[in-house]
Amino acid sequence: MTHMHPAPWWHYAVTIGALNIARQFVFPPEQVGTAATISLFFAVVAIGFLLVTALRALTAPRGRE
């Protein structure tokens, strides 16, 4: 059994940052309110983490199994 190493930290940072910028265009903070903005930020973090992890799992070279 091989262990997959996580993606570098900056993959997560760049992806979450880009998704958060896109989120601000779709759901501007001044229109959705503070509670919704905070909730959406945490949703973006979770989606970004899952996206990077899934892409890493699909593209990382596999060791001998």
N, CA, C and O atoms as a GROMACS GRO file, in nm:
protein
  260
    1MET      N    1   0.084  -0.118   0.000
    1MET     CA    2   0.000   0.000   0.000
    1MET      C    3   0.088   0.124   0.000
    1MET      O    4   0.182   0.134   0.079
    2THR      N    5   0.058   0.217  -0.088
    2THR     CA    6   0.136   0.340  -0.095
    2THR      C    7   0.059   0.454  -0.032
    2THR      O    8  -0.064   0.453  -0.028
    3HIS      N    9   0.133   0.552   0.018
    3HIS     CA   10   0.072   0.669   0.078
    3HIS      C   11   0.089   0.786  -0.016
    3HIS      O   12   0.200   0.817  -0.059
    4MET      N   13  -0.022   0.851  -0.048
    4MET     CA   14  -0.016   0.968  -0.134
    4MET      C   15   0.018   1.090  -0.048
    4MET      O   16  -0.043   1.112   0.057
    5HIS      N   17   0.113   1.168  -0.092
    5HIS     CA   18   0.148   1.290  -0.021
    5HIS      C   19   0.052   1.400  -0.064
    5HIS      O   20   0.011   1.405  -0.180
    6PRO      N   21   0.016   1.487   0.028
    6PRO     CA   22  -0.076   1.596  -0.008
    6PRO      C   23  -0.008   1.692  -0.105
    6PRO      O   24   0.114   1.695  -0.117
    7ALA      N   25  -0.090   1.770  -0.172
    7ALA     CA   26  -0.038   1.872  -0.263
    7ALA      C   27   0.038   1.977  -0.181
    7ALA      O   28   0.013   1.993  -0.062
    8PRO      N   29   0.129   2.050  -0.245
    8PRO     CA   30   0.199   2.158  -0.175
    8PRO      C   31   0.098   2.261  -0.122
    8PRO      O   32  -0.008   2.280  -0.181
    9TRP      N   33   0.132   2.326  -0.014
    9TRP     CA   34   0.042   2.421   0.051
    9TRP      C   35  -0.005   2.529  -0.043
    9TRP      O   36  -0.120   2.575  -0.034
   10TRP      N   37   0.083   2.572  -0.134
   10TRP     CA   38   0.047   2.684  -0.220
   10TRP      C   39  -0.060   2.645  -0.322
   10TRP      O   40  -0.130   2.734  -0.371
   11HIS      N   41  -0.076   2.517  -0.354
   11HIS     CA   42  -0.186   2.475  -0.442
   11HIS      C   43  -0.319   2.508  -0.375
   11HIS      O   44  -0.412   2.558  -0.439
   12TYR      N   45  -0.326   2.478  -0.245
   12TYR     CA   46  -0.448   2.506  -0.170
   12TYR      C   47  -0.470   2.657  -0.160
   12TYR      O   48  -0.582   2.705  -0.180
   13ALA      N   49  -0.364   2.732  -0.129
   13ALA     CA   50  -0.376   2.877  -0.111
   13ALA      C   51  -0.420   2.946  -0.239
   13ALA      O   52  -0.509   3.031  -0.236
   14VAL      N   53  -0.360   2.911  -0.351
   14VAL     CA   54  -0.395   2.974  -0.479
   14VAL      C   55  -0.538   2.937  -0.520
   14VAL      O   56  -0.613   3.024  -0.564
   15THR      N   57  -0.574   2.810  -0.505
   15THR     CA   58  -0.708   2.766  -0.544
   15THR      C   59  -0.815   2.833  -0.458
   15THR      O   60  -0.914   2.884  -0.509
   16ILE      N   61  -0.794   2.832  -0.326
   16ILE     CA   62  -0.893   2.892  -0.236
   16ILE      C   63  -0.900   3.044  -0.259
   16ILE      O   64  -1.008   3.101  -0.256
   17GLY      N   65  -0.786   3.107  -0.281
   17GLY     CA   66  -0.785   3.252  -0.309
   17GLY      C   67  -0.861   3.285  -0.436
   17GLY      O   68  -0.941   3.378  -0.438
   18ALA      N   69  -0.838   3.208  -0.543
   18ALA     CA   70  -0.907   3.233  -0.670
   18ALA      C   71  -1.057   3.208  -0.657
   18ALA      O   72  -1.139   3.285  -0.707
   19LEU      N   73  -1.093   3.099  -0.588
   19LEU     CA   74  -1.235   3.070  -0.568
   19LEU      C   75  -1.302   3.178  -0.484
   19LEU      O   76  -1.418   3.212  -0.508
   20ASN      N   77  -1.231   3.231  -0.386
   20ASN     CA   78  -1.289   3.334  -0.301
   20ASN      C   79  -1.308   3.464  -0.378
   20ASN      O   80  -1.407   3.535  -0.357
   21ILE      N   81  -1.217   3.497  -0.466
   21ILE     CA   82  -1.233   3.616  -0.551
   21ILE      C   83  -1.355   3.598  -0.642
   21ILE      O   84  -1.436   3.689  -0.657
   22ALA      N   85  -1.367   3.480  -0.703
   22ALA     CA   86  -1.483   3.452  -0.788
   22ALA      C   87  -1.612   3.459  -0.707
   22ALA      O   88  -1.713   3.510  -0.756
   23ARG      N   89  -1.610   3.409  -0.585
   23ARG     CA   90  -1.726   3.413  -0.497
   23ARG      C   91  -1.770   3.556  -0.469
   23ARG      O   92  -1.889   3.584  -0.459
   24GLN      N   93  -1.674   3.645  -0.456
   24GLN     CA   94  -1.707   3.785  -0.427
   24GLN      C   95  -1.777   3.852  -0.545
   24GLN      O   96  -1.856   3.944  -0.525
   25PHE      N   97  -1.749   3.806  -0.667
   25PHE     CA   98  -1.820   3.859  -0.783
   25PHE      C   99  -1.961   3.804  -0.791
   25PHE      O  100  -2.055   3.876  -0.826
   26VAL      N  101  -1.977   3.676  -0.759
   26VAL     CA  102  -2.108   3.612  -0.767
   26VAL      C  103  -2.197   3.653  -0.650
   26VAL      O  104  -2.315   3.682  -0.668
   27PHE      N  105  -2.139   3.657  -0.529
   27PHE     CA  106  -2.211   3.695  -0.408
   27PHE      C  107  -2.138   3.810  -0.340
   27PHE      O  108  -2.063   3.788  -0.244
   28PRO      N  109  -2.158   3.933  -0.387
   28PRO     CA  110  -2.087   4.047  -0.326
   28PRO      C  111  -2.121   4.059  -0.177
   28PRO      O  112  -2.238   4.052  -0.140
   29PRO      N  113  -2.019   4.078  -0.093
   29PRO     CA  114  -2.042   4.087   0.052
   29PRO      C  115  -2.145   4.193   0.092
   29PRO      O  116  -2.221   4.173   0.186
   30GLU      N  117  -2.148   4.305   0.021
   30GLU     CA  118  -2.242   4.411   0.059
   30GLU      C  119  -2.387   4.375   0.026
   30GLU      O  120  -2.480   4.440   0.074
   31GLN      N  121  -2.406   4.272  -0.056
   31GLN     CA  122  -2.543   4.232  -0.091
   31GLN      C  123  -2.592   4.111  -0.011
   31GLN      O  124  -2.713   4.094   0.006
   32VAL      N  125  -2.501   4.027   0.038
   32VAL     CA  126  -2.544   3.905   0.107
   32VAL      C  127  -2.533   3.915   0.259
   32VAL      O  128  -2.592   3.833   0.330
   33GLY      N  129  -2.462   4.010   0.310
   33GLY     CA  130  -2.451   4.027   0.454
   33GLY      C  131  -2.332   3.952   0.513
   33GLY      O  132  -2.270   3.869   0.447
   34THR      N  133  -2.302   3.984   0.637
   34THR     CA  134  -2.183   3.931   0.703
   34THR      C  135  -2.192   3.782   0.729
   34THR      O  136  -2.097   3.708   0.699
   35ALA      N  137  -2.303   3.735   0.783
   35ALA     CA  138  -2.316   3.592   0.816
   35ALA      C  139  -2.305   3.506   0.690
   35ALA      O  140  -2.238   3.403   0.691
   36ALA      N  141  -2.370   3.549   0.583
   36ALA     CA  142  -2.363   3.474   0.458
   36ALA      C  143  -2.222   3.477   0.400
   36ALA      O  144  -2.175   3.377   0.346
   37THR      N  145  -2.156   3.590   0.410
   37THR     CA  146  -2.019   3.602   0.358
   37THR      C  147  -1.926   3.507   0.432
   37THR      O  148  -1.843   3.440   0.369
   38ILE      N  149  -1.939   3.500   0.563
   38ILE     CA  150  -1.855   3.410   0.642
   38ILE      C  151  -1.885   3.264   0.607
   38ILE      O  152  -1.794   3.183   0.590
   39SER      N  153  -2.013   3.232   0.597
   39SER     CA  154  -2.053   3.095   0.561
   39SER      C  155  -2.002   3.057   0.422
   39SER      O  156  -1.952   2.947   0.402
   40LEU      N  157  -2.014   3.149   0.328
   40LEU     CA  158  -1.967   3.123   0.192
   40LEU      C  159  -1.815   3.106   0.190
   40LEU      O  160  -1.764   3.024   0.113
   41PHE      N  161  -1.743   3.182   0.272
   41PHE     CA  162  -1.598   3.166   0.277
   41PHE      C  163  -1.561   3.025   0.322
   41PHE      O  164  -1.474   2.962   0.262
   42PHE      N  165  -1.628   2.976   0.427
   42PHE     CA  166  -1.597   2.840   0.473
   42PHE      C  167  -1.636   2.736   0.370
   42PHE      O  168  -1.570   2.632   0.358
   43ALA      N  169  -1.742   2.760   0.296
   43ALA     CA  170  -1.780   2.670   0.187
   43ALA      C  171  -1.674   2.671   0.078
   43ALA      O  172  -1.640   2.566   0.023
   44VAL      N  173  -1.622   2.788   0.046
   44VAL     CA  174  -1.515   2.800  -0.054
   44VAL      C  175  -1.390   2.725  -0.008
   44VAL      O  176  -1.325   2.658  -0.089
   45VAL      N  177  -1.355   2.736   0.119
   45VAL     CA  178  -1.238   2.666   0.172
   45VAL      C  179  -1.257   2.514   0.158
   45VAL      O  180  -1.166   2.444   0.114
   46ALA      N  181  -1.375   2.465   0.194
   46ALA     CA  182  -1.402   2.322   0.185
   46ALA      C  183  -1.400   2.274   0.040
   46ALA      O  184  -1.340   2.170   0.009
   47ILE      N  185  -1.463   2.349  -0.049
   47ILE     CA  186  -1.465   2.311  -0.191
   47ILE      C  187  -1.325   2.317  -0.250
   47ILE      O  188  -1.285   2.228  -0.326
   48GLY      N  189  -1.249   2.420  -0.215
   48GLY     CA  190  -1.111   2.432  -0.264
   48GLY      C  191  -1.025   2.316  -0.218
   48GLY      O  192  -0.947   2.261  -0.295
   49PHE      N  193  -1.039   2.280  -0.090
   49PHE     CA  194  -0.962   2.168  -0.037
   49PHE      C  195  -0.997   2.038  -0.110
   49PHE      O  196  -0.909   1.963  -0.150
   50LEU      N  197  -1.126   2.014  -0.128
   50LEU     CA  198  -1.170   1.892  -0.198
   50LEU      C  199  -1.124   1.891  -0.343
   50LEU      O  200  -1.082   1.787  -0.395
   51LEU      N  201  -1.131   2.005  -0.409
   51LEU     CA  202  -1.090   2.015  -0.549
   51LEU      C  203  -0.942   1.985  -0.566
   51LEU      O  204  -0.904   1.906  -0.652
   52VAL      N  205  -0.858   2.048  -0.485
   52VAL     CA  206  -0.713   2.026  -0.495
   52VAL      C  207  -0.678   1.882  -0.460
   52VAL      O  208  -0.596   1.820  -0.528
   53THR      N  209  -0.740   1.828  -0.356
   53THR     CA  210  -0.713   1.690  -0.315
   53THR      C  211  -0.754   1.592  -0.424
   53THR      O  212  -0.682   1.497  -0.452
   54ALA      N  213  -0.871   1.614  -0.484
   54ALA     CA  214  -0.917   1.525  -0.592
   54ALA      C  215  -0.826   1.533  -0.713
   54ALA      O  216  -0.792   1.430  -0.772
   55LEU      N  217  -0.787   1.654  -0.751
   55LEU     CA  218  -0.697   1.668  -0.866
   55LEU      C  219  -0.562   1.605  -0.838
   55LEU      O  220  -0.501   1.544  -0.926
   56ARG      N  221  -0.515   1.619  -0.716
   56ARG     CA  222  -0.388   1.557  -0.677
   56ARG      C  223  -0.397   1.405  -0.686
   56ARG      O  224  -0.304   1.339  -0.734
   57ALA      N  225  -0.508   1.350  -0.641
   57ALA     CA  226  -0.527   1.204  -0.646
   57ALA      C  227  -0.533   1.154  -0.789
   57ALA      O  228  -0.486   1.044  -0.819
   58LEU      N  229  -0.590   1.233  -0.878
   58LEU     CA  230  -0.602   1.191  -1.018
   58LEU      C  231  -0.473   1.208  -1.098
   58LEU      O  232  -0.448   1.133  -1.192
   59THR      N  233  -0.392   1.306  -1.059
   59THR     CA  234  -0.274   1.337  -1.140
   59THR      C  235  -0.141   1.294  -1.080
   59THR      O  236  -0.040   1.291  -1.150
   60ALA      N  237  -0.138   1.260  -0.953
   60ALA     CA  238  -0.012   1.221  -0.889
   60ALA      C  239   0.035   1.086  -0.943
   60ALA      O  240  -0.046   0.995  -0.961
   61PRO      N  241   0.164   1.073  -0.967
   61PRO     CA  242   0.215   0.943  -1.010
   61PRO      C  243   0.195   0.840  -0.899
   61PRO      O  244   0.214   0.869  -0.781
   62ARG      N  245   0.158   0.724  -0.939
   62ARG     CA  246   0.135   0.618  -0.840
   62ARG      C  247   0.259   0.531  -0.828
   62ARG      O  248   0.330   0.506  -0.925
   63GLY      N  249   0.282   0.486  -0.707
   63GLY     CA  250   0.392   0.393  -0.683
   63GLY      C  251   0.351   0.253  -0.722
   63GLY      O  252   0.242   0.231  -0.774
   64ARG      N  253   0.439   0.160  -0.698
   64ARG     CA  254   0.404   0.020  -0.726
   64ARG      C  255   0.299  -0.028  -0.628
   64ARG      O  256   0.311  -0.008  -0.507
   65GLU      N  257   0.197  -0.090  -0.681
   65GLU     CA  258   0.089  -0.138  -0.594
   65GLU      C  259   0.092  -0.287  -0.584
   65GLU      O  260   0.008  -0.346  -0.515
   0.00000   0.00000   0.00000
